[in-house]
Amino acid sequence: MHWPSPSPEATHVAARRLAGVVGDSCVIALIGPLGAGKTAFVKGLAEGLGVDPRQVASPTFVIASEYPASEGRRLAHVDCYRLEGPAALDSVGFQDLLCPDSVVAVEWADRAPGALPADHLEVRIDRPRGEAARSERVLHAMGSGPASREILARWSDALAGERWP
């Protein structure tokens, strides 16, 4: 599935909608080039989970940050940009983040192939070419298992008819 995102604010809103349908736990693999909006997406996800989005920053140097969320959940924000493969992700305690009541957003997930659970939601953020499309993005999402495909269907329904800011 894919959705156009005409602005960073729209990306934020789309992620906030995802937070509303994600359930108790989920792993979200975020993929896209530098500046695509992965951290903006996580800020929207955070807001939807009841976390102040101003607290969220790219965890490139700390690798992972955790935030208490509403309803007893937590948001874990992981950045694989500086990691050298899946073994490095395990060495920073990634498996400890994969527990019930945790939503785990992994930026640069394509740099740690095979490290994520088999059933996860992948969100790729692409920028169209051209000067006029500077703030536009396209969100491509795919569920890799039954739970993530169910989340994807609910997210698609939540985005239907959305009027982007």
N, C-alpha and C positions, 0 to 999 in steps of 0.2 A: 504494500500500500504506500502511497505517497501523497503529501500535501504541500501546496505552495505556502511559503511563509514570506510575506512581503516586507517584513521588518523584524528587527531584534525583539520588539515588543510582541509580535505575533508568535515568534518562537517561544518566548516566555509563556504566553497564554497557552500554546499547545502543550507545553510541558506541565503546566498547572492542571490542565484537563487530564493529562495522563495520571498525575498524582491522585486525582479524584476517583480513578477506576482501578488503580494498581492492586488494591487489596492489602494484605498484611505484609507480603514480602515479594520481592522481584529483583532480578539483576538486569540492568539496562546497560548494554554496550553502546557507547557513543563513538562514532567514527566520523572523521571529517578533517579537512586541512586546517592548518593554523588559521585562527580568526573566523572559522566557520560558524561559531556560536555554541560550541559544546558547553562551555561554562555558563553562558546565558540560559541554555536549556536546563542545566542543573539548578540555577537560581529559580526558575519557574517551577521546577519539580519541588524544590525546597518550600517555596511559598505554598504550594498546594498541599504539602504535608504538614503545614503549620510551623515551619522554620522561617525565621526572618531572612529573606534572601540577601540582605546586606552582610550577613555573617559568612556567606559562601564566597570563597575565592578559589582560584585554580590551585590545587594542591601539588603542583609540579615538584616543589622542593621538599615537601613533607610526605609525598606519595599518597597519603590517605588522611581524610578528615572525617570526623563523625559528629552528627548533630542530633540531639534528642528531638523527636517529632511528636505530633499529636497522637492520641490513642495508644500510647505505649510503644509506638514504633520509633525507629531511628533511621536517619539517612546517612549512608556512608558514601563519601565522594572520593573516588580513587583516580589517580592520573598515572598512566603507564608511559608517558612521553619519555622519561629518562630511564626507564627500565630496559634491561637487555634480556627480554624473553620471559616466558611463563615461570621459570624457576625463581627469577628475581621477585616476581609478584608473590609467590609463596613465602619467600624469605622475609617479606615485610608483614606477614600475618594475614594475608588476604582470606584464607580459609576461615579465620575467626570472625570475619565480617558476614559470612554467609550463614546466617541463623534466622530462625523465625522472627517475624516482626521487624525485619530490616529491608529497606529499599537501598540497593547498592547501584550507584551510577559510576560507570567506569569509562573515563575519557581515554582516548587512544587505545581502545580495547583490541584493535587489530595488531598492536605491538606485542600482545601476549596471547597468541593463538593457542587454543586448547586449555587455557587456564580458567575460563568461565564455565559455570555449570552448563550441561547440555541444553537445558531448557532456560533460555534467556531471551530477552527482547533486544533486538539490534535496531538502533536508530542511526542512520547515516545522514549527515547534513551536508548538502552540496550547494555550491554557489554557482548560479548561471554565469556564463561568460558575458562580458560587455560592461561598459561604463554605466549604462542606464540601470543595470541590475546590481549595483554596488551593495544595497542592503537586502536584496532578495535572497531567499534560500529555498531549497526544496528538502523536505523531511521525508526520507524513505524509511519505512519500518517493516520489520519482519520478525515473526515469532519462530523460534527454533524448536518448540515443543508444545504440548497441549496447554499448559498453563499460560505460557507467553502468547500463544495464539488467541486464547480467550481474552487476555488483557488487551491485545491488539484490536480485537473485535469491539470491545467496550470503548476503547479509546477512539476508534473510528466513529462509532455512534456519538460519542461526546463531542467530536469535532464537526459532525455533520451540521451544516448551516451556520457555522461559526463566522462571524463578521470580524475580520482581523482589524486590529487598531492601525 
